[in-house]
């Protein structure tokens, strides 16, 4: 099985309520909250494409796109 490679973090900031669940579940600490409490990808290069943030987000505000 080929290693997944990150293409992009798609974060809908209008849907994000800043709960921090995605930040807590990220095993590589890629995500952080900005001054408004909204999530952003602070360390894209560290992402292992596990999609825990996408799966755990209660607002469906995060999508992980991988290179195919």
Backbone atoms as SQL, in Angstrom:
CREATE TABLE atoms (id INTEGER PRIMARY KEY, chain TEXT, resi INTEGER, resn TEXT, atom TEXT, x REAL, y REAL, z REAL);
INSERT INTO atoms VALUES
  (1, 'A', 1, 'UNK', 'N', 0.842, -1.173, 0.000),
  (2, 'A', 1, 'UNK', 'CA', 0.000, 0.000, 0.000),
  (3, 'A', 1, 'UNK', 'C', 0.893, 1.244, 0.000),
  (4, 'A', 2, 'UNK', 'N', 0.641, 2.130, -0.933),
  (5, 'A', 2, 'UNK', 'CA', 1.436, 3.347, -1.056),
  (6, 'A', 2, 'UNK', 'C', 1.125, 4.323, 0.076),
  (7, 'A', 3, 'UNK', 'N', 2.157, 5.033, 0.485),
  (8, 'A', 3, 'UNK', 'CA', 1.991, 6.044, 1.525),
  (9, 'A', 3, 'UNK', 'C', 1.161, 7.201, 0.982),
  (10, 'A', 4, 'UNK', 'N', 0.185, 7.659, 1.769),
  (11, 'A', 4, 'UNK', 'CA', -0.636, 8.784, 1.363),
  (12, 'A', 4, 'UNK', 'C', 0.179, 10.068, 1.472),
  (13, 'A', 5, 'UNK', 'N', -0.002, 10.945, 0.492),
  (14, 'A', 5, 'UNK', 'CA', 0.711, 12.209, 0.462),
  (15, 'A', 5, 'UNK', 'C', -0.318, 13.339, 0.478),
  (16, 'A', 6, 'UNK', 'N', -0.134, 14.271, 1.385),
  (17, 'A', 6, 'UNK', 'CA', -1.066, 15.377, 1.528),
  (18, 'A', 6, 'UNK', 'C', -1.049, 16.285, 0.312),
  (19, 'A', 7, 'UNK', 'N', -2.229, 16.584, -0.190),
  (20, 'A', 7, 'UNK', 'CA', -2.367, 17.591, -1.228),
  (21, 'A', 7, 'UNK', 'C', -2.779, 18.911, -0.583),
  (22, 'A', 8, 'UNK', 'N', -3.774, 18.848, 0.320),
  (23, 'A', 8, 'UNK', 'CA', -4.261, 20.088, 0.916),
  (24, 'A', 8, 'UNK', 'C', -5.164, 19.801, 2.116),
  (25, 'A', 9, 'UNK', 'N', -5.129, 20.708, 3.096),
  (26, 'A', 9, 'UNK', 'CA', -6.111, 20.736, 4.176),
  (27, 'A', 9, 'UNK', 'C', -7.209, 21.698, 3.721),
  (28, 'A', 10, 'UNK', 'N', -8.418, 21.209, 3.570),
  (29, 'A', 10, 'UNK', 'CA', -9.533, 22.081, 3.214),
  (30, 'A', 10, 'UNK', 'C', -10.317, 22.329, 4.502),
  (31, 'A', 11, 'UNK', 'N', -10.255, 23.554, 4.996),
  (32, 'A', 11, 'UNK', 'CA', -10.907, 23.901, 6.254),
  (33, 'A', 11, 'UNK', 'C', -11.944, 24.981, 5.980),
  (34, 'A', 12, 'UNK', 'N', -13.205, 24.654, 6.241),
  (35, 'A', 12, 'UNK', 'CA', -14.284, 25.611, 6.069),
  (36, 'A', 12, 'UNK', 'C', -14.407, 26.418, 7.358),
  (37, 'A', 13, 'UNK', 'N', -13.853, 27.605, 7.349),
  (38, 'A', 13, 'UNK', 'CA', -13.817, 28.437, 8.551),
  (39, 'A', 13, 'UNK', 'C', -15.201, 28.936, 8.956),
  (40, 'A', 14, 'UNK', 'N', -16.149, 28.938, 8.032),
  (41, 'A', 14, 'UNK', 'CA', -17.517, 29.322, 8.375),
  (42, 'A', 14, 'UNK', 'C', -18.217, 28.228, 9.177),
  (43, 'A', 15, 'UNK', 'N', -17.848, 26.992, 8.961),
  (44, 'A', 15, 'UNK', 'CA', -18.455, 25.877, 9.687),
  (45, 'A', 15, 'UNK', 'C', -17.741, 25.592, 11.001),
  (46, 'A', 16, 'UNK', 'N', -16.460, 25.925, 11.087),
  (47, 'A', 16, 'UNK', 'CA', -15.668, 25.646, 12.285),
  (48, 'A', 16, 'UNK', 'C', -16.174, 26.490, 13.453),
  (49, 'A', 17, 'UNK', 'N', -16.485, 25.816, 14.570),
  (50, 'A', 17, 'UNK', 'CA', -16.933, 26.557, 15.752),
  (51, 'A', 17, 'UNK', 'C', -15.818, 26.692, 16.781),
  (52, 'A', 18, 'UNK', 'N', -14.639, 26.164, 16.455),
  (53, 'A', 18, 'UNK', 'CA', -13.488, 26.317, 17.346),
  (54, 'A', 18, 'UNK', 'C', -13.517, 25.414, 18.563),
  (55, 'A', 19, 'UNK', 'N', -14.079, 24.233, 18.429),
  (56, 'A', 19, 'UNK', 'CA', -14.199, 23.322, 19.574),
  (57, 'A', 19, 'UNK', 'C', -12.865, 22.700, 19.976),
  (58, 'A', 20, 'UNK', 'N', -11.926, 22.586, 19.021),
  (59, 'A', 20, 'UNK', 'CA', -10.602, 22.049, 19.321),
  (60, 'A', 20, 'UNK', 'C', -10.488, 20.536, 19.281),
  (61, 'A', 21, 'UNK', 'N', -11.546, 19.839, 18.926),
  (62, 'A', 21, 'UNK', 'CA', -11.502, 18.371, 18.871),
  (63, 'A', 21, 'UNK', 'C', -10.465, 17.911, 17.849),
  (64, 'A', 22, 'UNK', 'N', -10.432, 18.543, 16.695),
  (65, 'A', 22, 'UNK', 'CA', -9.477, 18.157, 15.651),
  (66, 'A', 22, 'UNK', 'C', -8.039, 18.359, 16.120),
  (67, 'A', 23, 'UNK', 'N', -7.816, 19.429, 16.848),
  (68, 'A', 23, 'UNK', 'CA', -6.480, 19.716, 17.373),
  (69, 'A', 23, 'UNK', 'C', -6.061, 18.629, 18.356),
  (70, 'A', 24, 'UNK', 'N', -6.973, 18.224, 19.202),
  (71, 'A', 24, 'UNK', 'CA', -6.691, 17.206, 20.218),
  (72, 'A', 24, 'UNK', 'C', -6.396, 15.836, 19.614),
  (73, 'A', 25, 'UNK', 'N', -7.061, 15.500, 18.506),
  (74, 'A', 25, 'UNK', 'CA', -6.895, 14.172, 17.919),
  (75, 'A', 25, 'UNK', 'C', -5.748, 14.066, 16.926),
  (76, 'A', 26, 'UNK', 'N', -5.157, 15.178, 16.515),
  (77, 'A', 26, 'UNK', 'CA', -4.065, 15.126, 15.544),
  (78, 'A', 26, 'UNK', 'C', -2.813, 14.538, 16.197),
  (79, 'A', 27, 'UNK', 'N', -2.358, 13.358, 15.719),
  (80, 'A', 27, 'UNK', 'CA', -1.195, 12.725, 16.349),
  (81, 'A', 27, 'UNK', 'C', 0.116, 13.463, 16.099),
  (82, 'A', 28, 'UNK', 'N', 0.177, 14.298, 15.080),
  (83, 'A', 28, 'UNK', 'CA', 1.410, 15.011, 14.739),
  (84, 'A', 28, 'UNK', 'C', 1.347, 16.497, 15.090),
  (85, 'A', 29, 'UNK', 'N', 0.284, 16.927, 15.752),
  (86, 'A', 29, 'UNK', 'CA', 0.134, 18.321, 16.204),
  (87, 'A', 29, 'UNK', 'C', 0.269, 19.306, 15.040),
  (88, 'A', 30, 'UNK', 'N', -0.384, 18.971, 13.920),
  (89, 'A', 30, 'UNK', 'CA', -0.352, 19.800, 12.716),
  (90, 'A', 30, 'UNK', 'C', -1.262, 21.021, 12.860),
  (91, 'A', 31, 'UNK', 'N', -2.375, 20.850, 13.548),
  (92, 'A', 31, 'UNK', 'CA', -3.391, 21.887, 13.636),
  (93, 'A', 31, 'UNK', 'C', -3.228, 22.761, 14.870),
  (94, 'A', 32, 'UNK', 'N', -3.589, 24.035, 14.710),
  (95, 'A', 32, 'UNK', 'CA', -3.599, 24.985, 15.817),
  (96, 'A', 32, 'UNK', 'C', -4.812, 25.885, 15.662),
  (97, 'A', 33, 'UNK', 'N', -5.127, 26.613, 16.720),
  (98, 'A', 33, 'UNK', 'CA', -6.209, 27.600, 16.670),
  (99, 'A', 33, 'UNK', 'C', -5.609, 28.984, 16.477),
  (100, 'A', 34, 'UNK', 'N', -6.296, 29.805, 15.682),
  (101, 'A', 34, 'UNK', 'CA', -5.846, 31.183, 15.478),
  (102, 'A', 34, 'UNK', 'C', -6.419, 32.082, 16.569),
  (103, 'A', 35, 'UNK', 'N', -6.247, 33.383, 16.423),
  (104, 'A', 35, 'UNK', 'CA', -6.700, 34.328, 17.441),
  (105, 'A', 35, 'UNK', 'C', -8.220, 34.341, 17.619),
  (106, 'A', 36, 'UNK', 'N', -8.963, 33.851, 16.625),
  (107, 'A', 36, 'UNK', 'CA', -10.426, 33.767, 16.725),
  (108, 'A', 36, 'UNK', 'C', -10.888, 32.387, 17.199),
  (109, 'A', 37, 'UNK', 'N', -9.934, 31.493, 17.457),
  (110, 'A', 37, 'UNK', 'CA', -10.261, 30.151, 17.899),
  (111, 'A', 37, 'UNK', 'C', -10.546, 29.176, 16.778),
  (112, 'A', 38, 'UNK', 'N', -10.412, 29.627, 15.545),
  (113, 'A', 38, 'UNK', 'CA', -10.649, 28.771, 14.377),
  (114, 'A', 38, 'UNK', 'C', -9.381, 27.992, 14.054),
  (115, 'A', 39, 'UNK', 'N', -9.575, 26.776, 13.566),
  (116, 'A', 39, 'UNK', 'CA', -8.443, 25.894, 13.293),
  (117, 'A', 39, 'UNK', 'C', -7.752, 26.261, 11.975),
  (118, 'A', 40, 'UNK', 'N', -6.440, 26.032, 11.941),
  (119, 'A', 40, 'UNK', 'CA', -5.674, 26.152, 10.702),
  (120, 'A', 40, 'UNK', 'C', -4.522, 25.155, 10.760),
  (121, 'A', 41, 'UNK', 'N', -4.004, 24.811, 9.586),
  (122, 'A', 41, 'UNK', 'CA', -2.890, 23.862, 9.495),
  (123, 'A', 41, 'UNK', 'C', -1.587, 24.629, 9.664),
  (124, 'A', 42, 'UNK', 'N', -0.993, 24.525, 10.840),
  (125, 'A', 42, 'UNK', 'CA', 0.238, 25.259, 11.153),
  (126, 'A', 42, 'UNK', 'C', 1.484, 24.552, 10.618),
  (127, 'A', 43, 'UNK', 'N', 1.420, 23.230, 10.524),
  (128, 'A', 43, 'UNK', 'CA', 2.582, 22.445, 10.084),
  (129, 'A', 43, 'UNK', 'C', 2.150, 21.403, 9.048),
  (130, 'A', 44, 'UNK', 'N', 1.813, 21.869, 7.849),
  (131, 'A', 44, 'UNK', 'CA', 1.352, 20.981, 6.774),
  (132, 'A', 44, 'UNK', 'C', 2.293, 19.813, 6.516),
  (133, 'A', 45, 'UNK', 'N', 3.574, 20.083, 6.543),
  (134, 'A', 45, 'UNK', 'CA', 4.574, 19.054, 6.193),
  (135, 'A', 45, 'UNK', 'C', 4.597, 17.880, 7.158),
  (136, 'A', 46, 'UNK', 'N', 4.098, 18.082, 8.367),
  (137, 'A', 46, 'UNK', 'CA', 4.093, 17.011, 9.361),
  (138, 'A', 46, 'UNK', 'C', 2.878, 16.097, 9.239),
  (139, 'A', 47, 'UNK', 'N', 1.910, 16.462, 8.420),
  (140, 'A', 47, 'UNK', 'CA', 0.664, 15.691, 8.288),
  (141, 'A', 47, 'UNK', 'C', 0.941, 14.312, 7.693),
  (142, 'A', 48, 'UNK', 'N', 0.369, 13.273, 8.322),
  (143, 'A', 48, 'UNK', 'CA', 0.528, 11.901, 7.845),
  (144, 'A', 48, 'UNK', 'C', -0.748, 11.390, 7.168),
  (145, 'A', 49, 'UNK', 'N', -1.702, 12.278, 6.948),
  (146, 'A', 49, 'UNK', 'CA', -2.951, 11.964, 6.240),
  (147, 'A', 49, 'UNK', 'C', -3.758, 10.870, 6.928),
  (148, 'A', 50, 'UNK', 'N', -3.758, 10.866, 8.240),
  (149, 'A', 50, 'UNK', 'CA', -4.536, 9.864, 8.977),
  (150, 'A', 50, 'UNK', 'C', -6.028, 10.188, 8.976),
  (151, 'A', 51, 'UNK', 'N', -6.357, 11.429, 8.705),
  (152, 'A', 51, 'UNK', 'CA', -7.728, 11.931, 8.609),
  (153, 'A', 51, 'UNK', 'C', -8.491, 11.909, 9.932),
  (154, 'A', 52, 'UNK', 'N', -7.776, 11.823, 11.049),
  (155, 'A', 52, 'UNK', 'CA', -8.451, 11.855, 12.347),
  (156, 'A', 52, 'UNK', 'C', -9.197, 13.171, 12.539),
  (157, 'A', 53, 'UNK', 'N', -8.606, 14.273, 12.096),
  (158, 'A', 53, 'UNK', 'CA', -9.266, 15.575, 12.217),
  (159, 'A', 53, 'UNK', 'C', -10.565, 15.593, 11.420),
  (160, 'A', 54, 'UNK', 'N', -10.510, 15.072, 10.210),
  (161, 'A', 54, 'UNK', 'CA', -11.687, 15.021, 9.341),
  (162, 'A', 54, 'UNK', 'C', -12.767, 14.131, 9.955),
  (163, 'A', 55, 'UNK', 'N', -12.369, 12.984, 10.461),
  (164, 'A', 55, 'UNK', 'CA', -13.331, 12.032, 11.033),
  (165, 'A', 55, 'UNK', 'C', -13.948, 12.517, 12.337),
  (166, 'A', 56, 'UNK', 'N', -13.192, 13.235, 13.146),
  (167, 'A', 56, 'UNK', 'CA', -13.666, 13.636, 14.467),
  (168, 'A', 56, 'UNK', 'C', -14.380, 14.987, 14.481),
  (169, 'A', 57, 'UNK', 'N', -14.255, 15.784, 13.441),
  (170, 'A', 57, 'UNK', 'CA', -14.880, 17.106, 13.414),
  (171, 'A', 57, 'UNK', 'C', -16.405, 16.979, 13.421),
  (172, 'A', 58, 'UNK', 'N', -17.064, 17.477, 14.474),
  (173, 'A', 58, 'UNK', 'CA', -18.521, 17.357, 14.547),
  (174, 'A', 58, 'UNK', 'C', -19.249, 18.267, 13.556),
  (175, 'A', 59, 'UNK', 'N', -18.547, 19.216, 12.983),
  (176, 'A', 59, 'UNK', 'CA', -19.167, 20.166, 12.057),
  (177, 'A', 59, 'UNK', 'C', -18.807, 19.909, 10.593),
  (178, 'A', 60, 'UNK', 'N', -18.058, 18.844, 10.321),
  (179, 'A', 60, 'UNK', 'CA', -17.638, 18.495, 8.957),
  (180, 'A', 60, 'UNK', 'C', -16.895, 19.651, 8.291),
  (181, 'A', 61, 'UNK', 'N', -16.108, 20.373, 9.082),
  (182, 'A', 61, 'UNK', 'CA', -15.417, 21.571, 8.598),
  (183, 'A', 61, 'UNK', 'C', -14.043, 21.280, 8.010),
  (184, 'A', 62, 'UNK', 'N', -13.568, 20.042, 8.121),
  (185, 'A', 62, 'UNK', 'CA', -12.220, 19.712, 7.633),
  (186, 'A', 62, 'UNK', 'C', -12.293, 18.563, 6.638),
  (187, 'A', 63, 'UNK', 'N', -11.557, 18.731, 5.551),
  (188, 'A', 63, 'UNK', 'CA', -11.398, 17.650, 4.575),
  (189, 'A', 63, 'UNK', 'C', -9.929, 17.567, 4.221),
  (190, 'A', 64, 'UNK', 'N', -9.392, 16.365, 4.226),
  (191, 'A', 64, 'UNK', 'CA', -7.997, 16.134, 3.868),
  (192, 'A', 64, 'UNK', 'C', -7.972, 15.588, 2.452),
  (193, 'A', 65, 'UNK', 'N', -7.334, 16.317, 1.554),
  (194, 'A', 65, 'UNK', 'CA', -7.157, 15.858, 0.180),
  (195, 'A', 65, 'UNK', 'C', -5.778, 15.239, 0.055),
  (196, 'A', 66, 'UNK', 'N', -5.732, 14.061, -0.536),
  (197, 'A', 66, 'UNK', 'CA', -4.452, 13.385, -0.756),
  (198, 'A', 66, 'UNK', 'C', -4.170, 13.298, -2.257),
  (199, 'A', 67, 'UNK', 'N', -2.897, 13.204, -2.583),
  (200, 'A', 67, 'UNK', 'CA', -2.483, 13.033, -3.970),
  (201, 'A', 67, 'UNK', 'C', -2.779, 11.597, -4.359),
  (202, 'A', 68, 'UNK', 'N', -3.371, 11.415, -5.489),
  (203, 'A', 68, 'UNK', 'CA', -3.728, 10.060, -5.936),
  (204, 'A', 68, 'UNK', 'C', -2.744, 9.540, -6.937);
